[in-house]
Amino acid sequence: MKHLRTLLAVTVAMTFLLGVSVALRPVELQPTATTHCNEAVLTAASGTVSSSSCDGALASRVSGLLDSSVRDVADILDISWVRRVDVVVPASDTELVSLVGPAFADMAGVAIRDGSGQRVIINRVRASTLSDVELSVLLRHEITHVATRDLTTDSAPLWLVEGFADWVAFHGTGLSLRQAAPLLKSDVSALPVDFGGSGRDLAYQQAYSIMVYLQSRLGERGVVDFFLRHASLSAVDAGVIDVAGWREFLKTSIG
């Protein structure tokens, strides 16, 4: 389960310029585009998966999980969006960097919007070792960003944007808060802000726990409504979260 949380720590939505370093050396993708590898496109009801034919095993797994991942996100959000996602598995480091930029080339997944529309970019080296559960979590996290991008301002706080994407991604996995967020401690005193420094792994887990706390008070639909209500604002008052209540919830949940 620690691997599962590390996975979420290395996913990122380009709109919000998020990234988390993990204790892994950067991995350079070796190109698969040779005379024996051609571009391949797999079609699912909810989108497409474009890749090199030499990455067919990973592409097939992504394609097989795409419909259920889109459906899971759509069922939770219950908002109007296209309910379709195109996924790209770049065949080389050069192609990956051209799509997501060098700062994000070591991430497991990146949701982007460019001249070709919104797409989810999957790092084949990072993703190929994931279990189906982990890969589904990755897809749901990124699909949440795709589904809510037009409803979210660039100034929305990261604890809200990333906490909500994690909450949707982990929904239905059966993981306890402690399993999904092993770094959590109950002695919180403020909302997380260090999403780009040494404390970022903890910040992501605290953000996720805020959503779980809100679910305990508002219910699942209440969490969605909370996100939609505040993500569209130009500024969000930190007072919208009762930090003392969140702290007590953590003491009860994780000790």
N, C-alpha and C positions, 0 to 999 in steps of 0.2 A: 504493500500500500504506500510505502514511502516513495517507491518509484512512480506511482500514480500522481502523487503530489508534485514530485519533481517535474513530471511532464507538464502539469499546468503552469509551473513556474517558468517554463520556457516557451509558452505560447504567447502570442502578442497580436494586438490589433494595430495596424499601421496608423490609423487615424489618430490614435491617442499616444503614439510614440512610446509604447511600452516595451520593456525588454528585461529579462532576468538572466544573469550569469549563473551557470551551474558549475559544479566542480568537475568539469569535463574539459579535455582539451578541444579546441576548435577542430571540427571535422571538415576536411575538404572533400567535396563530392567528386568522385572520379567519373569522368564522362562515360555515358553508356551509348551515346549516339555513334554508332559505327556502321559499317556497311551491312551489319547483321541486325541492327536496331533501327526501327522506324517509328515515327510518331503513331501513337495509337490513341483512340478515343473510345471510352466505354460510356454507354448511355444508360442512365437509370431514370426512373419516373420523375425524380426530383432534381436532376441535373446531369452533368457529365464529369468524367474524370479523364484528363488528358495527360499522357505520359509517354515515355519511350517504351517500345514493346519489350525491352530488356528489363523493365521494372513492372512487368505485367502482374506478378504475384501481389505486390503491394497495391497496385492500381485496382486489381480485382477485389481485394479486401476492402479498400476504401469505397469502391462502387457498391459492394454488397452491404455496407453499413450506411450509405448515404441516405437512402429513403427513410430508414428508421430514425436516423439522427435529425433529419429535417422535420419529420413528423413529431418527434419528441419535443423539439424546440417550439414548433408551431402550436402544439397542444398546450404547452406551458404558457406561452406568451399570449395566445388568442388575440393577435393584432392583425391588421391588414398588411401583408407583404407578399412577395412573389412566391414564397415557399419553393424556391428553386436555388440551387447553389452549383456553381461550376468550380471544380477542383483541378488544380494543376500540380503535377509531380515533376519538377524540373529534372532533366537528365544529367545536368552538370552543375558544377559550382558557378561557372560563368552565367549560365541561364538563371540560376537561383538568384544571384546577386543582381542581375539585370531586372528582376521582377520585384525584389524586396529591398534592395540596397545592401551594402556591406555590413551595416550595423545590425541587420536582422538575419543574416545568412546562417547563423548557427541556431536559429530557433526551430522548434519542431513544426510549428504551423504559424502562418501569418495571414490575416485577412486584409486584402488590399482593395482599393478602388482606383482604377486608372481609365484610360481611354477605351478599354475593352469591357468596362463595367466592374462589378464586384466579383472577386474570386478568392478562393482559399488556396494558398500555396503551401504545399506539404514538402518538408525536407525529407527526402527518401532515406537518408542515413539515420536520422533521428527516429523516423516513424516506423521503419522496417522492423525494429526490435520490440515494438509495443504489442501488448496483447490486444485482443479485440475489445476488451473493456476499456483499456487505456486509449486505444485509437478512437473509440466512440466518444470518450470524454473530450479528447482533443477536437474532434469534429464538432461536437455540440457547443464547445466553448467558442470556436471561431464562427460557427453558424449563427450564434446569438449576436455576435458583433455585426454580421452581415444583416440580420433581420432588423436590428434596432438602430443601425447607423443613421438613417434619415430622421430618427426621433431623438437623437442624442447630440447635444452641442459639444463643440470642441473643448469648452471650458468645464464640462461635467467632471466632478472629482473622480479620481481614479479608484478610490475605495468603493464608489458606487458602480462605476462601469465594469471594473474587473471583478469586484465581489459578486455582482449580479451574473456575469458570464460564468463564473465558477459555480454559482448556485444552480444555474440551469444545467451546466455540464455534469455536475455530480448528482443531479436529481434522479432518483430511482436506482442508484447504484447500491443502496443498502449500507453504505459506509457511515460509520459514526463520525461525529465532529472530530474526535481525537484521531481517528484513522485518516480522515481527509486532510487534517491540519495538524500534523504532529509537533510543530514548533510552537503552537499556541500556549500561552500562559494566561492566567486569569487576572493578573494585576495590570489591566489596561487603564490608562488615564486619559487618553485622547484618541481621536480617529487616526488611522495610519496615513502617513504622508511620504514615507521614505520608500517610494517605489523605484528609485533609481540609484540607491546607495547600498551600503552593506546590509541594511535591514530589510531589503526588498522581499526576500522569501517570506519573512514573518509578516510583512505588510500585506502581501497577497492573502495569506491565511487569515489574518485579522479581518480583512475586507470580506472574505467568504463567511467568516463567523458572524459578522454583522448581519448578513442576509439571513443566516440561520436563526439568529436572535429575533430578527423582525418576523420571521415565519412563526416563531413561538408566540408572538403577540398578535399578529395580523392575519395569519393563515397564508396559504400559498398564493391565493389571488391578491391578497393584501401586499405581498412582496412585489408582485408584478406591477400593481397600481402605484406603489411607492416609487419604484424605479421609473416608470413612465412619467409620473408627475414631476419628479425632480431632475431627471436626465435631460429634459428639454429646457431647463432654466439656464440663464446666463451665469447664475451664481447660486450656490446651495449653502444655506446657513448650516454650520456644523451642529447647531443646536437641534437639528431634526432628529438626531440620534441621542437618546438618553444614555450617556456613557456609563453612568452609575448602574442603570438597569442592565446594560450590556455586560458590565463587569460581574454583576451578580449572576447573570445567566451563565457566564463562563465558569464561575466558581461551582455552580450546580452541575454543569455539563461535563467539565473536565477536571474539576478539583483545584 
